[in-house]
Amino acid sequence: MSSHSERNDARRGKNQRPGGRFPRRTEAVSDDWLWGWHAVAAALANPRRAQPRKLLATAERAREIERRFGPLPGLEVCDNHAIAQRLPQGAVHQGVAMQVEALESVELSDFAAEPGAVLVMLDQVTDPQNVGAILRSAAAFGARGLILQDRHAPKLAGALAKAAVGAVDAVPTAHVVNLSRALEALADAGWRAVGLDGSAEADLEDVLDGSPTVLVLGSEGEGLRRLVAEHCDALARIPMPGEFESLNVSAAAAVALYAASKIRP
């Protein structure tokens, strides 16, 4: 009797679909959905976010959401299966998913060139898991922002947001048309660009100097494109005394961000 009452209490005032019926899973749902507790909680806490179009949660998660954020319009209480039906196959949603508007991009001018400040720029890094992991490292080491190219970047939602564990809403992201021109604008604003290149002669720690720094990383297959590399003030490699020749781009970003964090004034 008590469990039945608790379920009714959890559903009181919420919008439910008759019979718990949800549309069948579609293939293109991940472009505007967030799932996983950390990704959804960070989005709900972000004042730059618009109200979610849909917010699905199990009864337990719904109670947790209301404790942290108060009553939210459109919160639908449903079971795990109903949530999974709205998401890509195999999505680990942890009892909560949210359909959202795209997070608004920030401008390059929003990044203040202060001593010790670090930005991350990605040159055609397109794998959502890698970009999500890089965002997570950027948040962990206090990077001021991420810079992506419009045409060659995954959406900041779906599997990327799940991998970022809330960092999509913690690290401001700028989308630009041309990375080379963006580096020129950042240089005019006082930023120094350091490109990571495995064939560079200088070690990363020898190149970093504590000035406002843009760490520029290229794709795993091709590395930095020529024009992007030419717009960097310095190229540097991560020294690896082991037998492996290279790191995954997300691992390289984490190492570079750690190195930059050690020399901040």
Disulfide bonds with the S-S distance in Angstrom:
none
